[in-house]
Amino acid sequence: MNPTLQQLGIDRLSITERIELIGLIWDSIAADTEKSPLTEAQRQEVDRRLAAHQANPQAAIPWEQVEAEALARLRQ
């Protein structure tokens, strides 16, 4: 059985701390997945997204802006 948020004490963290924890968990997953090769479908999707970004780089929103806007909405 997987541990619960309460057992891990995550429910006692502030929203900001939980969001930061999500980032840390995401980074650890990304580090592990770098060791695994992509499937052909995943590779094609990465290529598609890269081409879309290169065609319109102005459409990208910096992570800092996304994070700041999300945190501001949570504080309202």
Legacy VTK file of the C-alpha trace (Angstrom):
# vtk DataFile Version 3.0
C-alpha trace
ASCII
DATASET POLYDATA
POINTS 76 float
0.000 0.000 0.000
1.310 3.452 -0.886
1.779 5.986 1.899
-0.826 8.745 2.177
-0.260 12.493 2.197
-1.085 12.464 5.906
1.414 9.687 6.670
4.133 11.588 4.824
3.177 14.881 6.485
2.565 16.555 3.144
-0.882 17.723 4.229
0.809 19.927 6.849
2.874 21.822 4.259
1.743 25.198 2.975
0.502 25.444 -0.599
3.777 27.077 -1.616
5.780 24.294 0.034
3.661 21.643 -1.700
4.185 23.321 -5.071
7.931 23.408 -4.403
7.775 19.710 -3.463
6.038 18.961 -6.753
8.940 20.657 -8.538
11.470 18.570 -6.642
9.581 15.365 -7.391
9.248 16.343 -11.059
13.001 17.024 -11.266
13.756 13.616 -9.746
11.453 11.928 -12.275
13.098 13.854 -15.119
16.538 12.757 -13.927
15.438 9.107 -13.915
13.703 9.281 -17.279
16.840 10.688 -18.884
18.261 7.218 -18.351
15.401 5.643 -20.331
15.246 5.898 -24.110
12.193 7.501 -25.720
9.716 5.441 -27.667
9.305 6.326 -31.330
5.946 7.978 -30.563
7.534 10.064 -27.799
10.412 11.069 -30.069
7.955 12.171 -32.764
6.005 14.245 -30.235
9.185 15.935 -29.005
10.150 16.698 -32.598
6.664 18.099 -33.289
6.746 20.348 -30.236
10.276 21.538 -30.993
9.272 22.416 -34.559
6.216 24.307 -33.262
8.408 26.251 -30.835
10.989 27.052 -33.497
8.231 28.272 -35.811
6.824 30.606 -33.123
9.232 31.098 -30.192
7.308 34.184 -29.002
4.447 31.891 -27.941
6.563 30.414 -25.140
5.902 31.646 -21.605
8.842 31.582 -19.168
8.394 29.174 -16.249
8.923 32.001 -13.753
5.899 33.835 -15.181
3.719 30.710 -15.154
4.721 29.936 -11.573
4.172 33.513 -10.376
0.720 33.675 -11.968
-0.281 30.307 -10.512
0.858 31.287 -7.022
-0.930 34.653 -7.293
-4.183 32.868 -8.195
-3.811 30.535 -5.231
-3.353 33.479 -2.862
-6.576 35.215 -3.967
LINES 1 77
76 0 1 2 3 4 5 6 7 8 9 10 11 12 13 14 15 16 17 18 19 20 21 22 23 24 25 26 27 28 29 30 31 32 33 34 35 36 37 38 39 40 41 42 43 44 45 46 47 48 49 50 51 52 53 54 55 56 57 58 59 60 61 62 63 64 65 66 67 68 69 70 71 72 73 74 75
